[in-house]
Amino acid sequence: MTRRSGSISIPHPPSTPVPARFFFKRVYARAIADCTEAIRLDPKFVFAFNNRGSAYAAIGDLDRAVTDYDQAIRLDPKAVYAFNGRGNAYKTKGDPDRAIADFDQAIRLDPNYTFAFNNRATAYQAKGDIDRAIADYDQAIRLRLDPNNPGAFDNRGSAYGTKNDNDRAIVDYDQAIRLDPNDAHTFNNRGNAYAAKKNYARAIADYDQAVRLDPNSSATLYRRGKVKQFSGDNAGGDADIAAAKKINPNIGR
C-alpha cells in the first residue's frame, strides 16, 4: 500500500530571497540554479543549501541532496527542517536506520514537528516495525499542525492494513478521503482493505473511483480485475487485467 512522506523540506523564514515558489511549481532546475546563485552570494546561507537539497531530492539526485543537507546542518546544527529533509533522502536511498536517526534529531529539536513523526513512521514501516510506525502516526495526528493534511491518516491506514486490521485501516482511509476526496491512491488503498475483507462490491466501487481519478494506474486496474474475477465477473476482470498490462507489461509478474 502506498505511503506518503511529509511535505518537501522547505522552511519559510521571513524575508528569504530564495524563491520557494519554484518548488511548488516543480521547476526544480530553476530552483537549483537560483539556490546556487544565492549560495555564491552568501556561502553561509542555510536556507539556500536546504532548499537546493530539497530540489535535488525531488529530481532523484539523492547524493547531492544529502551533501546539501549536510552543509545546512553544519551551518545550523538546530536546523530541524534539514534533519527532516536528510532523513527523507536517506529513506528514499533505502537506508531507514540513518533516516530514523535524522528524524529522531528533528523531533528532539522540535517535539511538535509533525512531519518528522509522520516520516519516521514511514521509515519504521519500511523496516517492518509496524507498532512503532502506528505510534508515530498517532502522534502526527495528535499534533495535526495542518488539520487538512490527510497524509498521516492514509499512512496509518496502510500500517493497520499491514497488520491485517482492515476495519481500523478503513476508518483511517475514510478520514483521509474526507480531507482529500481527489486522491486516487487512498481510494485504491481503501479498496484493498475492502477486498481483504471480501467485501468485493465496495472494493470495486473504490477502485472505480481511483481509476476515474487516475486512469493510468496499472496497479489499480490490475487489482480491480482480480477482484472482479473473485466476484465472478470474469469478462470484466480479464478486460481490466489486459488494460493494466497494456500500461505496464510486467504487472502481476
DRENRO-880997 format. One line per 3 residues: number of its first residue (from 1); their letters; for each residue x, z, y of N, C-alpha, C. Coordinates in steps of 0.001 Angstrom, whole numbers, always signed. Atoms other than C-alpha are relative to their C-alpha. Example, Ala and Ser with C-alpha at 12.3 -4.5 7.8 and 13.67 -1.06 7.14 Angstrom:
BEGIN
1 = AS = +890:+0:-1190:+12300:+7800:-4500:+900:+0:+1200; -820:-60:-1190:+13670:+7140:-1060:-770:+730:+1090 .
This chain:
BEGIN
1 = MTR = +836:+0:-1189:+0:+0:+0:+876:+0:+1247; -797:+162:-1205:+1207:-797:+3454:+132:+1307:+746; -221:-1179:-824:+2763:+1922:+5548:+496:-439:+1357 .
4 = RSG = -414:+328:-1358:+3259:+1875:+9267:+1047:+995:+456; -905:-883:-699:+6171:+3264:+11151:-537:+251:+1392; +380:-261:-1380:+5815:+4812:+14575:+446:-1135:+890 .
7 = SIS = -237:+1116:-901:+5970:+2564:+17547:+1481:-146:+303; -1391:+307:-314:+9207:+927:+18602:+521:+996:+1022; -552:-1146:-712:+11558:+3394:+20225:+357:-359:+1431 .
10 = IPH = -234:+364:-1394:+11186:+2625:+23924:-426:+1159:+885; +374:-1067:-926:+11332:+5569:+26313:-520:-596:+1299; +547:+470:-1272:+9571:+5296:+29646:+457:+920:+1127 .
13 = PPS = -486:-842:-1093:+11829:+7087:+32130:-436:-559:+1333; +415:+502:-1306:+10849:+6859:+35772:+1069:-888:+608; -854:+868:-809:+12322:+4023:+37809:+1122:-669:-783 .
16 = TPV = -1032:+730:+731:+14341:+2486:+34965:-154:-1492:+247; +106:+1434:-243:+15191:-1148:+35751:-62:-821:-1273; +55:+772:+1240:+15277:-2142:+32057:-1434:-451:-232 .
19 = PAR = +1373:+532:+57:+12230:-4423:+31622:-619:+183:-1383; +582:-284:+1307:+10480:-2770:+28662:-1171:-919:-318; +1139:+887:+259:+7570:-5186:+29124:+377:-1130:-957 .
22 = FFF = -402:+1094:+877:+9621:-7787:+27287:-124:+392:-1465; +169:-430:+1379:+9489:-5682:+24139:-1421:-280:-456; +1389:+118:+381:+5731:-5735:+24122:-422:-1455:-91 .
25 = KRV = +267:+1429:+107:+5690:-9496:+24622:+776:-620:-1156; -808:+461:+1113:+8072:-9776:+21652:+1034:-1049:+429; -1036:+920:-474:+10531:-11705:+23788:+1331:+746:-121 .
28 = YAR = -1124:-891:+251:+13413:-9875:+22181:+1319:-570:+519; -1250:+574:-492:+16143:-12318:+23105:+172:+275:+1490; -65:-282:-1444:+15297:-11888:+26790:+264:+1482:+234 .
31 = AIA = -220:-1437:-152:+15160:-8116:+26370:+1460:+341:-274; -1403:-266:+328:+18592:-8105:+24707:+900:-452:+1144; -817:+507:-1097:+20050:-10239:+27488:-84:+912:+1216 .
34 = DCT = +166:-859:-1177:+18614:-8008:+30211:+646:+1366:-218; -640:-1291:+280:+19747:-4807:+28497:+1515:-135:+26; -1448:+231:-20:+23217:-6283:+28038:+512:-60:+1437 .
37 = EAI = -388:+47:-1408:+23372:-7039:+31751:-60:+1383:+633; +101:-1362:-521:+22182:-3515:+32542:+1191:+835:-454; -1150:-740:+518:+24962:-2120:+30341:+1283:-436:+711 .
40 = RLD = -1180:+479:-737:+27537:-4337:+32074:+77:+664:+1370; +23:-614:-1329:+26430:-2904:+35405:+212:+1511:-62; -137:-1452:+150:+26314:+675:+34100:+244:+311:-1480 .
43 = PKF = -324:-214:+1411:+28148:+1303:+30784:-481:+1335:-562; +515:-1282:+466:+26614:+4785:+30601:-1525:+64:+69; +1462:+72:-137:+23003:+3623:+30866:-625:+193:-1387 .
46 = VFA = +489:-367:+1329:+21489:+5413:+27855:-1196:-848:-408; +1240:+711:+341:+18104:+3708:+28014:+262:-1461:-332; -311:+1394:+292:+19676:+256:+28025:+530:-151:-1418 .
49 = FNN = -475:+40:+1385:+21561:+983:+24794:-1151:+233:-975; +1135:-283:+892:+18437:+2481:+23242:-941:-1196:-98; +957:+1102:-1:+16192:-398:+24273:+582:-1256:-635 .
52 = RGS = -609:+1141:+676:+18677:-3021:+23156:+31:+235:-1513; +74:-322:+1423:+18884:-1207:+19825:-1374:-275:-575; +1363:+264:+460:+15107:-1411:+19543:-260:-1491:-134 .
55 = AYA = +186:+1448:+75:+15197:-5142:+20264:+751:-578:-1193; -738:+463:+1173:+17917:-5720:+17673:-745:+366:-1283; +750:-412:+1201:+15881:-3732:+15143:-1208:-901:-215 .
58 = AIG = +1208:+806:+113:+12807:-5815:+15901:+288:-1388:-559; -333:+1328:+525:+14630:-9060:+15047:+773:+105:-1317; -616:-185:+1302:+16168:-7547:+11916:+1505:+147:+6 .
61 = DLD = -1456:-186:-86:+19742:-7127:+13190:+264:+1511:+13; +25:-1457:+89:+19876:-3556:+11941:+1369:+619:+252; -1324:-561:-245:+23649:-3063:+12073:+263:+135:+1502 .
64 = RAV = -162:-99:-1457:+23727:-3873:+15786:-942:+1051:+580; +934:-1024:-473:+20659:-1699:+16279:+602:+1376:-165; -602:-1317:+257:+22402:+1289:+14672:+1163:+246:+957 .
67 = TDY = -1132:-152:-928:+25517:+663:+16786:-486:+384:+1399; +518:-336:-1333:+23454:+749:+19988:-621:+1393:+24; +549:-1363:+49:+21542:+3859:+18913:+1130:+1026:-42 .
70 = DQA = -1158:-905:+33:+24893:+5492:+18080:+529:+254:+1405; -545:-147:-1348:+26103:+4804:+21594:-959:+764:+907; +970:-760:-797:+22880:+6082:+23164:+110:+1486:-307 .
73 = IRL = -102:-1415:+398:+23276:+9309:+21180:+1317:+606:+481; -1266:-519:-539:+26955:+9651:+22170:-146:+326:+1486; +168:-223:-1432:+25953:+9326:+25812:-969:+1143:+288 .
76 = DPK = +994:-1067:-195:+22990:+11710:+25427:-383:+573:-1364; +280:-585:+1319:+23009:+13920:+22303:-1406:+576:-134; +1378:-488:+54:+19479:+15032:+23201:-1015:-1140:+125 .
79 = AVY = +884:+1165:-131:+18023:+11507:+23255:-870:-102:-1251; +870:-81:+1172:+15170:+12169:+20853:-450:-1382:-457; +483:+1345:+324:+13928:+8565:+21013:+1075:-814:-712 .
82 = AFN = -1075:+732:+659:+17364:+7275:+19953:+159:+459:-1453; -24:-469:+1386:+17410:+9509:+16863:-1171:-594:-784; +1166:+580:+659:+13904:+8293:+16053:+222:-1487:-292 .
85 = GRG = -254:+1420:+198:+14907:+4660:+16542:+1042:-248:-1080; -1033:+189:+1018:+18071:+5010:+14460:-544:+361:-1382; +627:-338:+1269:+16048:+6745:+11758:-821:-1150:-553 .
88 = NAY = +777:+1168:+444:+13698:+3764:+11625:+914:-1106:-504; -935:+1048:+430:+16673:+1404:+11376:+582:+331:-1373; -524:-397:+1308:+18188:+3380:+8506:-1064:-145:-1092 .
91 = KTK = +1075:+117:+993:+14820:+3481:+6755:-199:-1462:-391; +166:+1424:+281:+14466:-301:+7064:+1171:-544:-807; -1181:+399:+763:+18013:-666:+5700:-22:+540:-1427 .
94 = GDP = +99:-552:+1349:+16875:+1217:+2595:+795:+1268:-196; -748:-1254:+75:+18664:+4487:+3402:-898:+1137:+495; +951:-1005:-484:+15821:+7050:+3565:+633:+1358:+271 .
97 = DRA = -618:-1310:-223:+18163:+10052:+3383:+586:+98:+1410; -535:-26:-1364:+20006:+9130:+6585:-1137:-101:+1007; +1162:+74:-882:+16664:+8222:+8131:-605:+1389:+193 .
100 = IAD = +600:-1334:-87:+15277:+11671:+7310:+870:+926:+839; -891:-839:-805:+18357:+13338:+8814:-216:-269:+1491; +235:+311:-1413:+17733:+11490:+12096:-1374:+483:+456 .
103 = FDQ = +1329:-494:-385:+14020:+12290:+12099:+2:+1527:+114; -140:-1461:-98:+14906:+15943:+11410:+542:+389:+1373; -606:-335:-1294:+17108:+15952:+14504:-960:-295:+1146 .
106 = AIR = +984:+302:-1037:+14432:+14254:+16598:-1026:+1123:+106; +996:-1078:+10:+11976:+16973:+15557:+602:+1295:+518; -638:-1197:-561:+14499:+19743:+16307:+43:-87:+1519 .
109 = LDP = -90:+173:-1450:+14916:+18297:+19785:-1371:+63:+669; +1354:+11:-565:+11166:+17853:+20326:-1000:+226:-1130; +909:-301:+1110:+8856:+19628:+17843:-1389:-609:+141 .
112 = NYT = +1300:+649:-206:+5886:+17764:+19337:+103:-1518:-26; -206:+1453:-1:+7322:+14272:+18828:-696:-595:-1222; +854:+392:+1121:+4555:+12874:+16693:+545:-1186:-779 .
115 = FAF = -527:+1168:+700:+6280:+9575:+15903:+1045:+395:-1038; -1036:-410:+952:+9167:+11398:+14222:-626:+578:-1261; +692:-511:+1192:+6758:+13257:+11919:-571:-1148:-825 .
118 = NNR = +567:+1143:+715:+4974:+10021:+11055:+1098:-803:-713; -1059:+814:+576:+8241:+8173:+10468:+726:+731:-1121; -631:-758:+1088:+9802:+10975:+8430:-893:-19:-1230 .
121 = ATA = +927:+66:+1131:+6671:+10922:+6293:+169:-1308:-766; -172:+1273:+706:+7156:+7219:+5542:+1311:-28:-776; -1275:-62:+723:+10773:+7934:+4570:-145:+856:-1260 .
124 = YQA = +251:-815:+1196:+9692:+10750:+2242:-815:-797:-1023; +831:+786:+907:+7075:+8404:+797:+841:-1050:-728; -886:+981:+627:+9758:+5778:+156:+842:+636:-1102 .
127 = KGD = -767:-717:+1016:+11670:+8426:-1802:-880:+524:-1134; +914:-505:+1010:+8560:+9303:-3811:-358:+1459:+172; +318:-1410:-269:+8262:+12772:-2238:-1335:+30:+754 .
130 = IDR = +1310:+231:-612:+4537:+12378:-1608:-544:+1250:+665; +522:-1231:-606:+3717:+16028:-913:+623:+247:+1370; -634:-157:-1315:+6278:+16242:+1881:-499:-1068:+968 .
133 = AIA = +529:+1055:-860:+5038:+12922:+3199:-1357:+404:+562; +1334:-394:-459:+1467:+14217:+3371:+93:+1131:+1014; -165:-1104:-956:+2630:+17422:+5116:+409:-532:+1370 .
136 = DYD = -410:+567:-1291:+4335:+15329:+7798:-1118:-818:+632; +1153:+714:-559:+1314:+13043:+8184:-1003:+992:+583; +901:-1034:-518:-798:+16189:+8583:+447:+451:+1389 .
139 = QAI = -509:-476:-1284:+1460:+17364:+11396:-114:-1077:+1069; +154:+1085:-966:+1459:+13956:+13077:-1443:-86:+489; +1417:+60:-372:-2342:+14007:+13015:-385:+1213:+838 .
142 = RLR = +306:-1192:-806:-2480:+17591:+14314:+486:-179:+1433; -546:+178:-1347:-250:+16676:+17240:-777:-1061:+758; +820:+1085:-532:-2027:+13384:+17903:+182:-171:+1502 .
145 = LDP = -255:+213:-1421:-334:+12779:+21221:-695:-1259:+493; +800:+1187:-332:-2079:+9402:+21129:-1242:+35:-893; +1177:-193:+859:-5620:+10127:+19882:-599:-1308:-505 .
148 = NNP = +548:+1280:+438:-6325:+6414:+19495:+939:-752:-939; -956:+636:+896:-3392:+5704:+17159:-423:+241:-1448; +497:-184:+1367:-4711:+5073:+13627:+1103:+95:-1039 .
151 = GAF = -1076:+148:+969:-1276:+4840:+12031:+144:+1163:-965; -216:-1145:+891:-966:+8381:+10677:-1125:+111:-1021; +1114:-48:+962:-4443:+8227:+9093:+190:-1066:-1075 .
154 = DNR = -222:+1081:+953:-3652:+4878:+7488:+1133:+359:-953; -1143:-353:+826:-287:+6123:+6257:-327:+1145:-959; +338:-1120:+888:-1652:+9403:+4912:-941:-470:-1098 .
157 = GSA = +864:+571:+1023:-4342:+7427:+3136:+807:-657:-1107; -823:+650:+1026:-1648:+5393:+1369:+719:+1039:-851; -651:-1060:+776:+102:+8626:+364:-981:+611:-1001 .
160 = YGT = +1012:-513:+934:-3114:+10028:-1120:-270:-1015:-1110; +202:+1026:+1016:-3577:+6703:-2897:+1097:+23:-1046; -1113:-96:+941:-135:+7062:-4446:-204:+1150:-978 .
163 = KND = +295:-1145:+867:-1294:+10431:-5816:-1303:-199:-791; +1287:+304:+648:-4476:+8730:-7139:-1136:+886:+503; +1075:-770:-628:-6537:+10909:-4794:-754:-976:+909 .
166 = NDR = +596:+1108:-736:-8650:+7943:-3777:-1125:+431:+925; +1057:-462:-897:-11514:+9935:-2265:+586:+421:+1341; -619:-424:-1263:-9210:+11537:+306:+645:-1200:+695 .
169 = AIV = -549:+1214:-606:-7488:+8187:+823:-1079:-733:+782; +1090:+730:-654:-10837:+6594:+1681:-425:+694:+1284; +350:-736:-1224:-11651:+9346:+4183:+982:-347:+1118 .
172 = DYD = -990:+341:-1019:-8387:+8614:+5996:-120:-1452:+440; +169:+1409:-388:-8897:+4853:+5886:-1239:-173:+873; +1203:+58:-842:-12404:+5360:+7293:+345:+329:+1447 .
175 = QAI = -347:-411:-1360:-10927:+7182:+10277:+905:-1023:+670; -874:+1023:-575:-8198:+4597:+10769:-811:-1212:+445; +829:+1163:-338:-10825:+1844:+10764:-890:+301:+1200 .
178 = RLD = +771:-361:-1197:-12983:+3743:+13265:+858:-173:+1257; -884:+92:-1160:-9972:+3859:+15580:+458:-1426:+263; -441:+1385:-166:-8931:+251:+14947:-723:-867:-1024 .
181 = PND = +788:+795:+950:-11611:-1945:+13349:+515:-1415:-211; -541:+1358:+121:-9421:-5049:+13595:+1318:-50:-759; -1257:-52:+745:-6556:-4013:+11337:-259:-412:-1441 .
184 = AHT = +302:+553:+1323:-6656:-6175:+8208:+575:+842:-1120; -623:-677:+1134:-4241:-4131:+6134:-670:+1327:-321; +727:-1228:+317:-6315:-948:+6481:-1226:-317:-843 .
187 = FNN = +1110:+425:+870:-9343:-2776:+5090:+522:-335:-1400; -588:+299:+1306:-7083:-4077:+2317:+290:+1285:-774; -344:-1250:+672:-5857:-569:+1559:-1236:+757:-463 .
190 = RGN = +1230:-677:+435:-9362:+876:+1509:-623:-751:-1166; +470:+778:+1144:-10368:-1977:-769:+730:+374:-1275; -774:-422:+1170:-7555:-978:-3115:-492:+1343:-533 .
193 = AYA = +476:-1320:+429:-8839:+2600:-3149:-1352:-107:-695; +1298:+193:+664:-12390:+1494:-3946:+189:-690:-1353; -243:+668:+1282:-11028:-816:-6662:+506:+990:-1033 .
196 = AKK = -511:-1015:+931:-9136:+2105:-8198:-1116:+893:-525; +1160:-788:+417:-12472:+3968:-8323:-1019:-853:-773; +879:+954:+679:-14013:+867:-9973:-1302:-260:+760 .
199 = NYA = +1124:+356:-859:-16395:+504:-7053:+291:-1403:+540; -461:+1343:-302:-15854:-3237:-7075:-766:-640:+1147; +781:+605:-1082:-18676:-4163:-4700:+568:+404:+1362 .
202 = RAI = -538:-448:-1286:-17268:-2021:-1891:+1436:-495:+182; -1352:+538:-104:-13740:-3134:-2709:-43:-1441:+503; +88:+1406:-405:-14732:-6794:-2381:-456:-114:+1452 .
205 = ADY = +446:+26:-1392:-16550:-6073:+890:+1169:+271:+953; -1169:-275:-844:-13357:-4575:+2309:+996:-1146:-41; -898:+1154:+72:-11233:-7446:+1025:-552:-1171:+824 .
208 = DQA = +623:+1057:-804:-13732:-9846:+2614:+350:+173:+1475; -288:-247:-1410:-13234:-8195:+5983:+1486:-181:+285; -1443:+183:-188:-9458:-8119:+5543:+343:-1484:+87 .
211 = VRL = -265:+1441:-23:-9480:-11862:+4809:-536:-634:+1276; +512:+519:-1268:-11673:-12529:+7843:+1014:+269:+1121; -947:-365:-1045:-9109:-10719:+9980:+1357:-660:-196 .
214 = DPN = -1297:+608:+301:-6080:-12229:+8238:-170:-975:-1165; +308:+959:+1075:-6975:-15391:+6276:+1201:-405:-838; -1199:+442:+702:-3364:-15971:+5215:+684:+1111:-789 .
217 = SSA = -578:-1089:+785:-2810:-12681:+3399:-138:-322:-1489; +41:+340:+1428:-1905:-13802:-109:-275:+1234:-849; +202:-1222:+784:-1863:-10178:-1318:-1476:+363:-75 .
220 = TLY = +1423:-337:-6:-5464:-9576:-242:-804:-1008:-810; +712:+1019:+778:-6691:-12879:-1661:+213:+206:-1496; -297:-189:+1424:-4955:-12200:-4955:-735:+1230:-543 .
223 = RRG = +657:-1226:+465:-6273:-8658:-5201:-1515:-197:-72; +1446:+263:+54:-9807:-9796:-4317:-342:-845:-1218; +239:+827:+1173:-9525:-12441:-7015:-10:+813:-1282 .
226 = KVK = -48:-823:+1212:-8527:-9892:-9644:-1238:+887:-111; +1169:-883:+32:-11352:-7553:-8643:-1259:-805:-317; +1145:+854:+358:-13858:-10422:-8770:-22:-266:-1502 .
229 = QFS = -59:+209:+1443:-12674:-11144:-12299:-443:+1256:-756; +396:-1257:+642:-13033:-7474:-13242:-1514:+199:+56; +1437:-211:-184:-16595:-7532:-11890:-835:-1123:-618 .
232 = GDN = +722:+1054:+711:-17498:-10672:-13897:-112:-1321:+715; +60:+1252:-759:-17147:-13345:-11199:+1297:-765:-249; -1245:+672:+360:-14507:-15410:-12969:+282:-1202:+882 .
235 = AGG = -206:+1183:-839:-15052:-18557:-10897:+508:+401:+1381; -442:-473:-1309:-14745:-16673:-7617:+1393:+589:-60; -1329:-577:+152:-11737:-14770:-8891:+1068:-1063:-134 .
238 = DAD = -970:+1077:+175:-9979:-17916:-10023:+272:-719:+1323; -162:+689:-1278:-10596:-19533:-6629:+877:+808:+950; -811:-844:-880:-9128:-16555:-4757:+1460:+19:-449 .
241 = IAA = -1372:-47:+502:-6069:-16382:-7000:+705:-1331:+271; -586:+1310:-313:-5491:-20124:-6576:+350:-93:+1480; -274:+28:-1444:-5743:-19742:-2787:+1210:+868:+330 .
244 = AKK = -1144:-881:-230:-3287:-16831:-2885:+1299:-676:-416; -1211:+655:+496:-795:-18843:-4939:+374:-1221:+832; -314:+1104:-915:-1081:-21747:-2540:+806:+510:+1193 .
247 = INP = -737:-612:-1107:+147:-19412:+206:+1350:+545:-471; -1204:-627:+557:+2677:-17577:-1974:+68:-288:-1494; -38:+380:+1411:+3534:-19252:-5279:+486:+1106:-929 .
250 = NIG = -545:-1075:+845:+5250:-16072:-6504:-944:+1198:-133; +917:-1137:+56:+2229:-13800:-6051:-428:+263:-1427; +455:-375:+1328:+1336:-11914:-9201:+1042:-86:-1078 .
253 = R = -1048:+116:+1012:+4651:-12544:-10954:+729:+1314:-179 .
